[in-house]
């Protein structure tokens, strides 16, 4: 007869092992986005506008095409307190289309899209989350 304690222990250990295996497998296929996301999320959490602006590929689509000099408009509209709180909790979704990898994070009515170019990962545009 199995004790309830050992059943509970197994119920907790098995998912933990599966989660660890999934993390290890993700690390093997790391495309560099995880490191970028850690930096981006930290900059957003600290409200570090300079760091965030350096992680955006300009020109960027935000309502219309915006240049680096328009960053204050972007910050005010796309990085308000609620959006910053949301972004710090997000796990972006990976997408591959015709061999190109991108990631998206969803916060409220905005989709934050990330792509990779010669300089590495950047926030490439904002879209409506419909």
N, C-alpha and C positions, 0 to 999 in steps of 0.2 A: 504494500500500500504506500502511495506517495503522499508526503506531507504537503500541506498547502504552501508552506514556505518554499519548498523546492520547486513547486509549480510556478509560483510567483517569480522566483529567481530566474528560472528558465524563460519565462515570459518577458523578462526585462533584458536578459543577456543576449538572446537570439537577435532581437531587433538592433541592439547595440552593435553586435558583430556585423550584421548586414550593412548598417550605416557606415561603419569603419571601412568595410570592403568597398562600398560605393565611393567613399572619399578617396581611397587609395587608387581606385580605377580612374577617377576623374583627374587625379594628379598626373597619371601617366599620359593622358591626352590633353594636358594643360596647354592652352593656346595663349597664355599670358593674361587673359581677361581677369582671372581671379585676383591677381596682384593689382591690376589697374582698379578693379572694383573696390578693393580694400582701401586704396588711396583715395578714390573718388568719394566713397562713403564717409571716410574720416574727414575729408575737406568739407563736405556738405554738413556733417554733424557739428563741426567747429565754426560753421558759417564763414569759412575762409574763401572769400570771393575771388581773391587773386589766384589761388590754387585751382578753384573750380573753373575759372575762365581759361586757364592754361590747359584744361582737359577737354575743351570744346574745340571742334574743328570748324573754323570760320572760313567762309560764310556758313551760317547755320540757319536752318529753316525753323523759325519761331514766329508764327502768325504769317510772316513773310520773311524774305531773306534778310538776315541780320549780320552786321559786321562786328568785329571785336569792340568797336567804339559804342555799340548798342548794348553791351553787356549789362549795364544797370537796368535796362528795360527787361532783359531776360531774367536777371536775378529777381527783380521785383515780382514778375509774373509767374515764373516757373520754379522759383526756389523760396517761396514763402514758408512761413513756419510749419504749416501743415504738410507741404510737399517735402520739406527737409526731414521732418519726423518720419514720413512714409518711406522716403528713399533709404534712410538708415536701416530700415527693417526689410527691405526688398531683397529677393534672390532673383536676379534677372533671368529671363528665359532665353535660351540659345536657339537660334534659327540658322539653317543652312539653305541657301538658295543658289542654285547653279554654281556650287563650289565656294560661295562666299559666306563666311560666318558673320553673324551679327548677334547682338543681344538687345533685349528690350526690358525695361522696368516700367511697371504700371502704378501710377499714383493718381487717384481721383480721375479727373478727365484728361490727364496727360499720359502719353507714352513717351518715355525717354529712350531714344535709340542710339546704340553704340556700334561703331564699326572700326576696323583696323586699316590704317594706311602705312606708309613708309615710316611715319613717326611713332607708330604704335596705336594703342586703343584711344579713341576719342568719343565724346558725345557728338553725334552727327546731326540729329534733328529731334524735334518734338512733334508729336501728332496727337490728334484727338482720339481718346479711348472711347470708342463707340461700341 
